[in-house]
Amino acid sequence: MEIFESFGNAVCQWFSVAGLFYQVETSTDLVYWQSASPPVPGQNSMMQFAQPMAGERKFFRLRAWSY
C-alpha cells in the first residue's frame, strides 16, 4: 500500500486482487484500530481510499481476506 497527500487528504492506494475483500483501518496509537472504510471486493486493479488529514496523527493499515 502506498500513502500520499493530495489536496489535504491522506490517500491510500493499493493493487487489489479479485477474490479478496479489502478494508482500510486507522489508529492513533498502533494498539487500537478502527475501520475507516467498508469492506470492498478486489477487482484486479488499483483502488484508493482518501481521508482528510485534519486532526491528530493517524496510522493506516490495509486488511485483506478471501470471500
Buried (B, 14 or more C-beta within 10 A) or exposed (E): BEBEEEEEBBBBBBEBBEEBBBBBBBBEEEEEBEEBBEBBEBEEEEBEBBBEBEEEEEEBBBBBEEE
